[in-house]
Amino acid sequence: AEAAAISAIPLSPTVEQAIETIPKCRGKVFTTGIGKAGYIAKKAASTFSTTGTPSVFLHPGDAPHGDVGVIAEGDILLAFSNSGRTREVHETILFCRKLLVSSVISVVASKSSPIAEESDVVLEIGQIQEPCPLGMTPTSSTAAMMALADALALTVMAERGFSKEDFAVRHHGGYLGKKLREEC
């Protein structure tokens, strides 16, 4: 079910628009989401940072209590919400607009949602039937979100000409760091 959800992601012109927008970011790419989508947003921020696009996760529960103050003019917000209706994520987008983010990119099931309506670029994953017995546990939808976020990060990485040496500077610890020190 998860592989089918990933295979069914519509590759619309908005994916290319996101790939063109992210490298132009003059600040940082902030990711946001809550619940399972929040875990995907955290992982996306880490992958973007590792691959040369400075990125930080902004928790939508903390954003209205001052944490949104980290946003600056020129930053990009990448918001994850399967329903596109998550109140905390929607409010975070509105807060970030007041702080002049340069662009809001959302990853949602459908462009017919409040979050999509507030976004400059909407990346639809499509309506996904979750395979759990209740049809509710986010597994296929989060797999699709993660695959799309990874594809964005890796494509932007290639667009930037990000090298193995660049990767080594950002990832000097653990097995990969050791391997890179031996190779570079």
KOLZA-822602 format. One record per residue: residue in one letter; x, y, z of N, C-alpha, C in turn. Coordinates in steps of 0.1 Angstrom, whole numbers, padded with zeros to 4 digits, always signed. Layout:
N
AXYZXYZXYZ;...
END
This chain:
184
A+0008-0012+0000+0000+0000+0000+0009+0013+0000;E+0020+0012+0008+0028+0024+0008+0035+0026-0005;A+0040+0015-0011+0047+0016-0024+0037+0022-0035;A+0024+0017-0034+0014+0022-0044+0011+0037-0041;A+0011+0041-0029+0009+0056-0026+0020+0064-0032;I+0032+0059-0030+0044+0067-0035+0043+0067-0051;S+0040+0056-0057+0040+0055-0071+0029+0064-0077;A+0018+0066-0069+0007+0074-0074+0008+0089-0072;I+0019+0094-0066+0021+0108-0064+0020+0115-0078;P+0011+0125-0079+0011+0132-0092+0023+0141-0094;L+0030+0139-0105+0042+0148-0107+0037+0160-0116;S+0031+0169-0109+0025+0181-0116+0036+0192-0118;P+0033+0202-0126+0043+0213-0127+0046+0220-0114;T+0038+0218-0104+0041+0225-0091+0054+0219-0084;V+0056+0206-0088+0069+0200-0082+0081+0207-0088;E+0080+0210-0101+0091+0217-0107+0092+0232-0101;Q+0080+0238-0099+0080+0251-0093+0087+0251-0079;A+0084+0240-0071+0091+0239-0058+0106+0238-0059;I+0110+0230-0069+0124+0227-0072+0131+0240-0076;E+0124+0249-0083+0130+0262-0087+0130+0272-0075;T+0120+0271-0067+0118+0281-0056+0128+0278-0044;I+0130+0266-0041+0139+0263-0029+0153+0268-0030;P+0160+0266-0042+0174+0270-0043+0175+0286-0042;K+0164+0293-0045+0164+0307-0045+0163+0313-0031;C+0160+0305-0022+0158+0309-0008+0170+0317-0003;R+0168+0329+0002+0178+0338+0007+0181+0335+0022;G+0172+0328+0028+0173+0325+0042+0174+0310+0045;K+0165+0305+0053+0164+0291+0056+0151+0285+0052;V+0150+0272+0050+0138+0265+0047+0133+0260+0060;F+0122+0265+0065+0116+0260+0077+0105+0250+0073;T+0105+0239+0080+0095+0228+0078+0085+0228+0090;T+0073+0225+0088+0063+0224+0099+0053+0213+0096;G+0048+0208+0106+0037+0198+0106+0035+0193+0120;I+0024+0186+0122+0021+0181+0136+0017+0166+0135;G+0020+0159+0146+0016+0145+0145+0026+0137+0136;K+0021+0128+0129+0029+0120+0120+0035+0129+0109;A+0028+0138+0104+0033+0148+0094+0044+0156+0100;G+0044+0159+0113+0054+0166+0119+0067+0158+0119;Y+0066+0145+0121+0079+0136+0120+0085+0137+0106;I+0076+0137+0096+0081+0138+0083+0087+0152+0080;A+0081+0162+0086+0087+0176+0085+0101+0177+0091;K+0102+0170+0103+0115+0170+0110+0126+0163+0101;K+0122+0152+0096+0131+0144+0087+0135+0152+0075;A+0125+0159+0069+0128+0167+0057+0138+0178+0060;A+0136+0185+0072+0146+0195+0075+0160+0190+0077;S+0161+0178+0083+0174+0172+0084+0180+0168+0071;T+0172+0163+0062+0177+0159+0049+0181+0171+0041;F+0173+0182+0041+0177+0194+0034+0190+0199+0039;S+0191+0200+0052+0204+0206+0058+0216+0197+0054;T+0215+0184+0055+0226+0175+0051+0230+0177+0037;T+0220+0180+0028+0223+0181+0014+0225+0196+0009;G+0228+0205+0018+0232+0218+0014+0221+0229+0014;T+0209+0226+0019+0199+0236+0020+0196+0239+0035;P+0201+0249+0041+0199+0252+0055+0184+0251+0058;S+0180+0242+0068+0166+0240+0071+0165+0236+0086;V+0153+0241+0091+0150+0239+0105+0135+0235+0107;F+0132+0226+0116+0118+0223+0119+0113+0233+0129;L+0101+0238+0126+0093+0248+0135+0081+0241+0139;H+0080+0238+0152+0068+0230+0157+0056+0240+0158;P+0045+0236+0151+0033+0245+0150+0027+0247+0164;G+0029+0238+0174+0024+0240+0187+0032+0251+0195;D+0044+0253+0191+0053+0263+0198+0053+0276+0191;A+0050+0276+0178+0050+0288+0169+0042+0299+0175;P+0030+0297+0180+0022+0309+0185+0027+0314+0199;H+0036+0307+0205+0042+0311+0218+0056+0317+0216;G+0058+0323+0205+0071+0330+0203+0081+0324+0194;D+0080+0311+0192+0090+0304+0183+0089+0308+0169;V+0078+0313+0164+0077+0318+0151+0086+0330+0149;G+0091+0336+0159+0100+0348+0158+0113+0344+0152;V+0116+0331+0150+0128+0327+0143+0127+0330+0128;I+0115+0331+0123+0113+0333+0108+0117+0347+0105;A+0124+0349+0093+0128+0362+0088+0124+0363+0074;E+0124+0375+0069+0121+0378+0055+0130+0371+0046;G+0125+0364+0036+0133+0356+0027+0133+0341+0030;D+0128+0337+0042+0128+0323+0045+0116+0317+0037;I+0116+0304+0036+0106+0296+0030+0100+0287+0040;L+0087+0285+0040+0080+0276+0049+0075+0264+0040;L+0079+0252+0045+0074+0239+0038+0065+0232+0048;A+0052+0232+0045+0042+0227+0055+0037+0214+0051;F+0036+0205+0060+0031+0191+0058+0018+0189+0065;S+0007+0185+0058-0006+0182+0064-0014+0174+0054;N-0016+0161+0057-0023+0153+0048-0037+0159+0045;S-0044+0162+0055-0058+0168+0054-0058+0182+0048;G-0047+0189+0050-0047+0203+0045-0055+0212+0054;R-0060+0207+0065-0069+0214+0074-0064+0215+0089;T-0052+0210+0091-0046+0210+0105-0045+0225+0110;R-0053+0228+0120-0054+0241+0125-0041+0247+0129;E-0032+0240+0136-0019+0245+0141-0010+0248+0129;V-0010+0240+0119-0002+0243+0107-0007+0255+0099;H-0021+0255+0098-0027+0267+0091-0023+0280+0098;E-0024+0280+0111-0021+0292+0119-0006+0296+0118;T+0003+0285+0117+0017+0288+0116+0020+0295+0102;I+0013+0290+0092+0014+0297+0079+0010+0312+0080;L-0001+0314+0086-0006+0328+0088+0004+0337+0096;F+0010+0331+0107+0020+0338+0114+0033+0341+0106;C+0037+0331+0098+0049+0333+0089+0047+0343+0078;R+0035+0344+0073+0031+0354+0063+0034+0368+0069;K+0030+0370+0082+0032+0383+0088+0047+0386+0089;L+0055+0376+0090+0069+0378+0091+0076+0378+0077;L+0069+0378+0067+0073+0380+0053+0082+0368+0048;V+0077+0356+0051+0084+0345+0044+0082+0347+0029;S+0092+0343+0021+0092+0346+0007+0083+0336+0000;S+0080+0324+0005+0072+0315-0001+0067+0304+0009;V+0055+0300+0007+0049+0288+0014+0047+0277+0004;I+0053+0266+0007+0051+0254-0001+0044+0244+0008;S+0033+0238+0004+0026+0228+0012+0026+0214+0005;V+0026+0204+0013+0024+0190+0009+0012+0185+0016;V+0001+0184+0007-0012+0180+0012-0018+0170+0002;A-0029+0164+0007-0036+0154-0002-0043+0162-0014;S-0048+0173-0011-0056+0180-0021-0054+0195-0021;K-0054+0202-0032-0053+0216-0032-0066+0223-0028;S-0076+0216-0026-0089+0221-0020-0089+0220-0005;S-0081+0229+0001-0080+0229+0016-0075+0242+0020;P-0078+0246+0033-0073+0259+0038-0058+0261+0037;I-0050+0250+0040-0036+0252+0039-0031+0254+0025;A-0037+0246+0016-0033+0248+0002-0037+0262-0003;E-0048+0267+0001-0052+0280-0003-0043+0291+0002;E-0036+0289+0013-0026+0299+0018-0012+0297+0012;S-0011+0287+0004+0003+0284-0001+0006+0289-0015;D+0018+0292-0018+0023+0297-0031+0024+0285-0040;V+0029+0274-0035+0031+0262-0042+0025+0250-0035;V+0016+0243-0042+0009+0231-0035+0014+0219-0042;L+0019+0210-0034+0024+0197-0038+0014+0186-0033;E+0006+0181-0042-0005+0172-0039+0001+0157-0039;I-0002+0150-0028+0001+0136-0028-0011+0128-0032;G-0022+0134-0034-0035+0127-0038-0042+0121-0026;Q-0054+0117-0028-0062+0111-0018-0058+0096-0016;I-0052+0093-0004-0046+0080-0002-0055+0073+0009;Q-0058+0060+0005-0065+0052+0015-0055+0045+0024;E-0055+0048+0037-0046+0042+0046-0049+0027+0048;P-0039+0018+0048-0042+0004+0048-0046-0003+0061;C-0045+0005+0072-0048-0001+0085-0063-0005+0085;P-0067-0015+0094-0080-0019+0095-0091-0008+0097;L-0087+0003+0103-0096+0014+0105-0096+0024+0094;G-0086+0023+0085-0084+0032+0074-0080+0046+0079;M-0074+0047+0090-0071+0060+0096-0056+0062+0099;T-0049+0051+0103-0035+0053+0108-0026+0058+0096;P-0020+0070+0098-0012+0075+0087+0001+0066+0084;T+0001+0059+0074+0012+0051+0070+0015+0053+0055;S+0006+0051+0047+0008+0053+0032+0009+0068+0029;S+0001+0076+0036+0002+0091+0033+0015+0096+0038;T+0020+0091+0049+0033+0096+0054+0045+0091+0046;A+0043+0079+0041+0053+0074+0031+0054+0082+0019;A+0043+0086+0014+0042+0095+0002+0048+0108+0005;M+0045+0114+0016+0051+0127+0020+0066+0126+0021;M+0071+0116+0027+0085+0114+0029+0092+0112+0016;A+0086+0104+0007+0092+0102-0006+0093+0115-0014;L+0082+0123-0013+0082+0136-0020+0092+0145-0015;A+0093+0146-0001+0103+0155+0005+0117+0151+0002;D+0120+0138+0002+0133+0133-0002+0137+0136-0016;A+0127+0134-0025+0129+0138-0039+0132+0152-0041;L+0125+0161-0034+0128+0175-0035+0142+0178-0030;A+0146+0173-0019+0159+0176-0013+0170+0171-0022;L+0169+0159-0028+0179+0153-0036+0180+0161-0050;T+0168+0165-0055+0168+0172-0068+0175+0186-0066;V+0171+0193-0055+0177+0206-0052+0192+0204-0049;M+0196+0194-0043+0210+0190-0041+0218+0190-0054;A+0212+0183-0064+0218+0181-0077+0218+0195-0084;E+0207+0202-0083+0207+0216-0089+0218+0225-0084;R+0221+0224-0071+0231+0232-0065+0245+0227-0069;G+0247+0215-0074+0260+0209-0077+0267+0205-0064;F+0259+0201-0054+0264+0197-0041+0273+0185-0042;S+0285+0186-0037+0295+0175-0039+0297+0166-0027;K+0304+0156-0029+0308+0147-0018+0315+0154-0007;E+0324+0164-0011+0332+0172-0002+0322+0181+0006;D+0312+0187+0000+0302+0195+0006+0295+0186+0017;F+0291+0174+0013+0284+0165+0022+0293+0162+0034;A+0306+0160+0032+0315+0156+0043+0316+0167+0053;V+0315+0180+0049+0316+0191+0058+0304+0191+0067;R+0293+0187+0062+0280+0187+0070+0277+0174+0077;H+0284+0164+0074+0281+0151+0080+0294+0144+0083;H+0301+0149+0094+0314+0144+0097+0314+0133+0108;G+0302+0130+0114+0301+0120+0124+0296+0107+0119;G+0297+0097+0127+0291+0084+0124+0298+0076+0113;Y+0291+0066+0108+0296+0058+0098+0299+0066+0085;L+0289+0074+0081+0290+0082+0068+0302+0091+0070;G+0303+0098+0081+0314+0107+0083+0328+0100+0082;K+0329+0089+0088+0341+0081+0088+0345+0077+0073;K+0334+0072+0066+0336+0068+0052+0341+0080+0044;L+0334+0091+0046+0338+0103+0038+0352+0108+0041;R+0356+0107+0054+0370+0112+0057+0380+0103+0050;E+0377+0090+0049+0386+0081+0042+0386+0084+0027;E+0375+0088+0021+0374+0091+0007+0379+0105+0002;C+0376+0114+0011+0379+0128+0007+0392+0133+0011;
END
